[in-house]
Amino acid sequence: MESLALPCLNSFTSSRASFHKEQSNKLLAKARYLNSSKPASLRLTPYYIAPSFNLGGIRMQAGGEEYELKQMRDMAAAKKRWDALIRDGKVKVLTPREAGYAVQLSSKTLLDVRPSTERKKGWIKGSIWIPIFDIDDTFDAGSLPPKVTNFVMGGWWSGVPTLSYNKQFLSKVEEKLPKDTDLIVACQKGLRSLAACELLYNAGYRNLFWVQGGLEAAEEEDLVREGPQPLKFAGIGGLSEFLGWTDQQRAQAAREGWGYRLLYSARLVGVFLAADALIIGAQQVGRYIQDIRSH
């Protein structure tokens, strides 16, 4: 498989840097949902976003704007390869509703490649779950900096954890599914599943179907769901979910009315009160310490 790398340009004039910064932000919005460590043919690693992803032979060497520009180029390269897979008919496109019909009426297999945090909230009945990226639960000198960066640069808000590539992904798929299987590949937003389709095609799978937009684009009637939450809510978390400030929750509030909105308004008030209490408490502790020193 071609190696894939997300970005690193070194020197630009201020005007060109500004232009590429704007372009990189658009592509990085797509890359934010992907993360991995270092698989042989799948590597893309965002520097500050949550989560990051690693598709194709890159190492994280640059930082800041230079690294963002490098990511922009690598994401563009990945998108070009994925578009070619679809354009050449190597991977066929299904809407979530078409995927539901295929699962229910044609008994096609749906492969869910989402991480465990999304899978446990809601899943498709009868689907096979083999994550291509999953929670990075290692705690060592190498894994700690990305986790801290992920949290500081947005993980606290989005609730998206640091993910790493599942090195057993292909072997587990091959163990469970013959290569002539009609395989529908799905993730939450549609990016990880495209990466999975590329890996699977290169491994010899030829009857691949990709769910465009991911399970987040599915309506409740499209697929037979199991689990505690709607599929649209499986990819949200953190403080944004707690406060009801995600697009999915706003859409739900518009349907359900004031009762739903009041719940999250009350939570917002609670957060402000807790913040005020912490500030007042810190001030009191500061005064107490100052009094002790003065005596």
N, C-alpha and C positions, 0 to 999 in steps of 0.2 A: 504494500500500500504506500502511496506517496506519503511523504512526511508532511505534517501540517504544523504550521507555526503561527502564533498570534503575536506579533508586532515589535518592531523596534527600529525607528528611524532616529538618526543622531542629530543632525543639524538642520535647522529651518530658519527662514526669516520669520519675523513676528507675524506677518500677514499669512504666510503659508501654514505656520504652526496653528494659528487660529482656525483656519479653514479645516485642516486635518483633525483638529480637536473636535470640531462640530461633527465631522463625518464619523470619527471614531466612536463618539458617544452613541450614535445611532446603531452602529454594529455591535458595540459593547452591550447595549441593552439586550441584544439577542444572546450574547455570549454569557451574560451574567448567570444564566440558569444552569450552566454546565460546570462540572468540576471533576478533576481527577488527579492522581499522582502521576505515574509514568508508565503506561502500557507501551508495548512495542510499537503499535501503529496508531495509537489514539492519544494525542496529547495536546492540550490547550490549557494554559494556566493564567487566568486573570489575576492581576496583582492586588487589587483592592476591593474587588466586588464579591458578592456572595450569591451563590457559590462560584468557584472558578472551574475552568475545564481545560483539559490537556489532550490534544489530539494530534499526534504526529511527530515527533522528534524534537521538541523544543525544551529548553531549560529556561527557568526564570532568571534573567540576568539584568534586565533593565528595570528602571522604576519610573514612577511619575508619568509625565506626558510622553516620554520616549517609549515607555512600555505600552501605554495605551495605543500609540500609533502602530506598534508591532502587533498588538492584538487585533487591531483593525485589519491589517494585511492578512493575518492568519485566518481570521474569521471569514474574510472575503474568499480566501483560497478554499476553505472548507465548504462554503456555500456554493462555490463554483463546482466542486466535485459532487456535492449532493444534488445540485440541479442537473448535472449530467446523468447521474443515476436514474433520476426521474424522467428526464427527457428521452433517454435511450430505452426506456421501458424496463430497466433492470429492477426498479422498485416502482410499484404501482400505488397510486394515491387513492385513499378512501376518506370520505368525511366521517365524523363520528357516527352519524346515523347509518351510513353504508356499512361501517364496521359492525354496528349492532345487527344489521340484517345478515351480514356474512357469518357472524358468530351463531346467531339463532337459527337461521334457515339453511346455511351451507356447512355448519359444523366446523368452520375454520378455527384455528387455534389463535388466541390472542396472547401475545407475549408482553407482559407488563415489565418495563425496564426501569421503573421509577425507584428512588431510594425508599428505605423502610419508613421514613417519617411521613411520606405521602401515601404509601401503600396502606398503612394501618388506618388511615382516615376513611378511605373508601376504595373499593376495587370492583372490577367486573367479574360477575359470577362465572366461574369456570375458567378464569384466566390463569396462565402460568406466570409466576413471578420470579424473574431472575434480574436483579438490578445491574445495570452497567456501571453505575456509580452508587456508592452507599456511604453511610456515615463514617467519617474518619475518627475511630475511637482510640487511636494510638496517642500516647503521651510521651514524647521524647524531644530531644533538642531540635530535631528536624521538623517535627509536625507542629510544635507550639507556635512559632512565628506566624505561619499562615492562618492558624486559628485565631490568634490575637488580631491580626490584620482584618480577617473576615468579620469578626465581631465589631471592631472599632469602625470599620468602613461600611457598616450597614446591616450586619447580621443581627444586631440588637433590635433593629427596626423590623426587618423582614422575617426574622426567625429562621432563615435558611442556614443550616449548619455547613461546616466544612465537609466536603465530600472527597472521596478518593476512588480511583478506578478499581473495579472488581476484577482482579486478575484471573478469577475463575469463570468469568462471564461466558466466554466461548466454550470452554470445556463442559460447563453445566448445561448450556443450550444443546450441545452435541450429544450429551448424555441422555437428555430427555426427548429431543426432537430430531427425527431423521431429516436429512437434507432435502428430501422431496416434499416436506410438509408445506402446506399452504399457511404461511405464517404472517399474521397481522401484528405489527410492532407498534407499541404505543407508550408514550410517557405523559407527563403532565402538560407540557406546552408544545411538544413536537420537535425539539432540538436534539435531546438525547436519543430519541428514537431514530432520528436520521443518522446520527453517529453509529448507533447499533446496526442499522440496516447496512451501512458501509462495511462494517466489520463482518457481518453475517454473509453479505454477498461475496466478499473476498475469501471467506472460509468455505464457499461452495453452495450456499443456499440460493436457490434460483426462483422460488415462489414467494416473494416478499411483498408485503403491503404495508404502507405507512399511513398512520392516522394523522391527517393534516390538522394542525392546530392543537393536537393532543387531547387528552381527556378533559382538559379544562374547557374546551370548546363544545363539549357534549351537553345536550339538554337531558333532563332526567328521563325522558321517554326514549332516548336514543339507544341506551344500553341498560342491561339488567345489572343494577348496582347492588353491592353488599357493603356493609360497614356503617359506621356511625354518622358520617358526614357526606353531603353531596360532593361529587367529583370536582366541581368548580372550587370548592374550599380546601381541597387536599394540598394545594401548593402554597397556602398562606400561613403566616405565623408571626411570632414576635409581638412587639408593642403595637404594630399596625393592625394586627388581627384583634388584639385585646381592645383597642379603641374603635374598631369597626371602620378603619380608614382605607380599606382595600376596595378595589373596583368591584370585586365580587360581593362584598358586604353592602356596598352602596346600592348595587342593583337589587339585592335582596330587600333592603330597607324600602326601596321604591315600590316593591310589590307588597310588602307586609304592612307598611304604614307606620304610624307614630309609635306604637308599642315597641317595635324593633329599634327605632331611633332613640327612644328614651333610655333604653338599656345602655347603649353605648355613650350617650350624653352623660349618664350617671357615672360611668366608668371614667370619662374624661375629667369630670369634676373631682372624682376621687384621686386621680393622679395629681391634679393641681394641689389638692389639700395635703396629700402626702409629701409633695415637693416642698410646700410651705413649711410643713412640720419639720422636715429635715433641715431646712435653712435656719429656722428659728432654733432648733436643737443645736446646730453647729455654732450659732452665734452665742448661745448660752454657755456651751462648753468652752468657747474661746475666751469669754469673759471670766469664767471660773479659773482657767489656766493663767490668765493675766493677773487675776487677784492673788493667786498663789505665788507667782513670781514676784509681785510687788511687795509681798510680806517676807 
